[in-house]
Amino acid sequence: MRLMVIATAFALFAPAGTGNAQDFWRATAGPKAGTVYSLAAKSTGEVFAGTADSGVYRSTVNDSTWTRTSLTSKDVEALVVGSNGYLFAACGGILFGVLYCSTDNGISWSKLKSSTAGYSSLSVNPDGNIFLGTSSDSIYRSTDNGNTWQSSRLGVTTSVGGFAACSGGVAYACSGKNIFKSTDDGQSWVSMYTSQTYEIRRICIHPDGYLFANTAGAGVIRSTDNGATWASSSNGLPITGGWPILANSHGDLFVATGIAGGYGGGVFRSSDLGDNWVSVSSGLPAIWIQSMVVASNGVLYGGGSNSTIYRSAQPTVGVQKIPPATALGFALYQNYPNPFNPTTTINYSIPKNATVTLKILDLLGRDIATLVHGAKSAGMHSVQWTASRFSSGVYLCRLQAGTDTEIRKLVLTK
């Protein structure tokens, strides 16, 4: 019997941008208003940008224009979208911080929280809990959309650079040269890793559960055992400092490191869990990419140090790399889109005629929906799941044919 929980078998195809048809990136029309420190995307298609001293901007369809929201003249250090679609913006500097919330796509904002310590990072886990990092070692957590907050400390004197929060109470935070883990939803934290040389700037969780962190000068490091041990994962990367690192829904990793435009840095992609990296920096000038986000349509956005937002000329998750019919085996492909709301498409293949069962389970292993149950012919098949009556969170999709079983994670975001 073969049981597999896997992340992706998809490829990022070469884009056709404006100007040079081979460029991966193309510049959008905005916002041209300070370094783009943060980016966030909603499942409904909007992309938001947090800038240095100029507040938050919102894009229209196809990035034709970027409009400044009513939150202006603010230094927006971090920006996230909550599980309910609310937008949260952490503003301020080293010595003060203010957290704002918008429930109407940035038309209006309300002040949720302020502090004499600056706010440095934000994250929302699949359960909707908000994590707020400060320029000291304090972390605040809210389980009610920012109405009330509980605090905890990491026990270091450096700012909280980033979070990677998942469901089930598990969260990771990086601060200075350290990576911390919480198993009680941020109430307490334990040090898991300390670098001997460089600070840890950002951290992310791959769809298969691996952890990746971007450092200030040692490339990318990876943990395959929930943070217990870490090793270099930088083959093909310049050993220079960087900030954002993320994975799209198909498991492709993207990291920004160094200065693009002929300085050896830029943006790099890995499609093999960080074993190898290739540059996808064509179309970028000599700038730092300070922030990145993948929009609901699969397009990758990058916020530049030159006050410009760049986007991939093609979606990074829109095309599946499926083998020819003669090579099809037993496989469950990653659903698309993922995250989704409320409908997603699931593709699978079987090498011979078989009785197939495709079910959706919750994280406790309980069956909540049966999508396929019956005889299927050899080849590629597709089915859709509409999850309108289910709440936001992580679900499992299980494919079984004979003795073969594969499972993938699906993320429903409402």
JOQUINOR-V371819 format. One record per residue. N is the residue number from 1. PSI is psi in degrees with one decimal (999 if undefined). Layout:
# JOQUINOR-V371819
N:PSI / N:PSI
This chain:
# JOQUINOR-V371819
1:137.3 / 2:119.7 / 3:122.5 / 4:135.2 / 5:106.9 / 6:169.5 / 7:-54.3 / 8:151.7 / 9:47.6 / 10:157.6 / 11:154.3 / 12:113.2 / 13:152.0 / 14:126.9 / 15:165.2 / 16:103.6 / 17:-177.4 / 18:155.8 / 19:-112.6 / 20:118.9 / 21:-16.5 / 22:-4.5 / 23:137.9 / 24:-40.4 / 25:154.4 / 26:148.3 / 27:140.2 / 28:-177.3 / 29:2.6 / 30:-173.3 / 31:-10.1 / 32:44.2 / 33:66.6 / 34:157.5 / 35:136.9 / 36:96.4 / 37:-27.7 / 38:149.2 / 39:146.6 / 40:149.6 / 41:141.7 / 42:156.2 / 43:-18.1 / 44:-0.6 / 45:-20.2 / 46:147.4 / 47:136.5 / 48:145.0 / 49:129.7 / 50:127.4 / 51:169.1 / 52:112.3 / 53:4.1 / 54:6.9 / 55:-151.9 / 56:137.2 / 57:153.1 / 58:138.3 / 59:155.4 / 60:-176.6 / 61:134.0 / 62:23.0 / 63:25.6 / 64:-32.5 / 65:155.2 / 66:123.8 / 67:131.7 / 68:131.5 / 69:-177.8 / 70:-5.3 / 71:97.9 / 72:167.9 / 73:35.9 / 74:146.2 / 75:101.4 / 76:102.5 / 77:-33.1 / 78:150.8 / 79:128.2 / 80:159.9 / 81:127.1 / 82:170.1 / 83:-20.5 / 84:7.3 / 85:-3.5 / 86:149.9 / 87:130.1 / 88:134.6 / 89:122.3 / 90:117.9 / 91:161.4 / 92:-152.8 / 93:-155.4 / 94:-34.4 / 95:-3.3 / 96:157.4 / 97:144.3 / 98:132.3 / 99:127.2 / 100:157.2 / 101:139.7 / 102:131.5 / 103:3.4 / 104:42.7 / 105:31.8 / 106:3.5 / 107:-40.3 / 108:155.2 / 109:146.8 / 110:146.2 / 111:124.4 / 112:-37.2 / 113:145.2 / 114:159.1 / 115:154.7 / 116:-9.3 / 117:140.4 / 118:153.4 / 119:130.0 / 120:-20.9 / 121:156.0 / 122:147.7 / 123:150.7 / 124:127.8 / 125:171.1 / 126:-19.1 / 127:-4.4 / 128:0.9 / 129:138.3 / 130:134.1 / 131:130.1 / 132:117.6 / 133:152.0 / 134:172.7 / 135:-9.2 / 136:-155.8 / 137:13.0 / 138:144.4 / 139:133.3 / 140:144.7 / 141:136.7 / 142:135.9 / 143:6.1 / 144:44.5 / 145:31.8 / 146:5.5 / 147:-39.1 / 148:156.0 / 149:145.8 / 150:144.6 / 151:154.8 / 152:170.1 / 153:151.1 / 154:-22.5 / 155:19.2 / 156:178.3 / 157:12.3 / 158:161.7 / 159:158.3 / 160:110.6 / 161:-32.0 / 162:165.8 / 163:157.4 / 164:102.4 / 165:133.1 / 166:178.7 / 167:171.9 / 168:14.2 / 169:0.3 / 170:134.2 / 171:152.9 / 172:148.2 / 173:145.0 / 174:140.2 / 175:122.0 / 176:-126.9 / 177:15.0 / 178:150.3 / 179:130.1 / 180:157.6 / 181:141.1 / 182:136.1 / 183:7.4 / 184:38.0 / 185:37.4 / 186:6.6 / 187:-32.0 / 188:157.2 / 189:144.4 / 190:133.9 / 191:129.6 / 192:-24.9 / 193:140.3 / 194:121.9 / 195:144.8 / 196:-13.2 / 197:-58.0 / 198:152.0 / 199:155.5 / 200:119.5 / 201:-41.5 / 202:157.4 / 203:146.5 / 204:160.6 / 205:125.7 / 206:153.2 / 207:-23.1 / 208:1.2 / 209:-11.2 / 210:151.3 / 211:139.8 / 212:141.9 / 213:140.9 / 214:131.8 / 215:174.6 / 216:-1.0 / 217:7.7 / 218:21.8 / 219:-145.7 / 220:140.8 / 221:155.3 / 222:144.0 / 223:130.2 / 224:5.8 / 225:44.9 / 226:32.8 / 227:-1.2 / 228:-40.8 / 229:153.5 / 230:145.8 / 231:159.2 / 232:141.4 / 233:60.0 / 234:18.3 / 235:116.8 / 236:-5.3 / 237:144.5 / 238:141.4 / 239:72.3 / 240:166.4 / 241:156.0 / 242:179.7 / 243:-83.4 / 244:146.4 / 245:135.6 / 246:166.2 / 247:138.7 / 248:179.2 / 249:-16.7 / 250:3.2 / 251:0.2 / 252:131.5 / 253:143.4 / 254:136.2 / 255:140.3 / 256:127.8 / 257:131.4 / 258:-170.7 / 259:129.5 / 260:173.8 / 261:43.8 / 262:5.3 / 263:10.0 / 264:-10.9 / 265:-155.4 / 266:-147.5 / 267:137.6 / 268:152.7 / 269:141.9 / 270:131.3 / 271:12.4 / 272:45.7 / 273:34.2 / 274:4.9 / 275:-37.1 / 276:147.5 / 277:143.1 / 278:147.7 / 279:136.2 / 280:51.8 / 281:-1.8 / 282:133.9 / 283:-8.2 / 284:139.3 / 285:-171.3 / 286:81.7 / 287:166.7 / 288:140.2 / 289:111.4 / 290:-21.9 / 291:154.7 / 292:153.5 / 293:149.5 / 294:122.1 / 295:172.9 / 296:-22.4 / 297:7.5 / 298:-2.9 / 299:135.9 / 300:128.5 / 301:143.7 / 302:130.6 / 303:123.6 / 304:159.6 / 305:-5.4 / 306:22.5 / 307:18.5 / 308:145.4 / 309:132.4 / 310:155.2 / 311:150.7 / 312:140.6 / 313:-21.1 / 314:156.0 / 315:146.1 / 316:-5.6 / 317:11.3 / 318:-18.6 / 319:128.9 / 320:135.7 / 321:94.2 / 322:134.0 / 323:160.7 / 324:161.8 / 325:-34.6 / 326:-16.2 / 327:5.6 / 328:132.9 / 329:-162.8 / 330:119.3 / 331:139.6 / 332:117.3 / 333:155.5 / 334:136.1 / 335:156.3 / 336:131.8 / 337:165.1 / 338:113.6 / 339:162.3 / 340:163.6 / 341:114.0 / 342:-0.4 / 343:138.4 / 344:155.9 / 345:135.4 / 346:122.7 / 347:144.7 / 348:159.1 / 349:150.5 / 350:142.6 / 351:-16.1 / 352:164.7 / 353:136.7 / 354:162.3 / 355:122.2 / 356:138.5 / 357:126.6 / 358:115.5 / 359:155.4 / 360:132.5 / 361:154.8 / 362:178.7 / 363:-9.4 / 364:0.8 / 365:10.5 / 366:134.4 / 367:128.7 / 368:-14.4 / 369:139.2 / 370:116.2 / 371:-32.8 / 372:135.4 / 373:101.5 / 374:-176.8 / 375:135.6 / 376:147.0 / 377:160.5 / 378:142.3 / 379:-164.3 / 380:139.0 / 381:157.2 / 382:141.9 / 383:151.0 / 384:148.3 / 385:124.0 / 386:116.5 / 387:38.5 / 388:-34.2 / 389:5.2 / 390:154.7 / 391:163.0 / 392:146.7 / 393:-173.3 / 394:132.2 / 395:164.3 / 396:138.3 / 397:122.1 / 398:123.3 / 399:131.2 / 400:130.6 / 401:111.3 / 402:-123.8 / 403:0.4 / 404:136.8 / 405:136.0 / 406:150.4 / 407:138.3 / 408:156.2 / 409:136.7 / 410:138.9 / 411:114.3 / 412:122.7 / 413:117.4 / 414:999
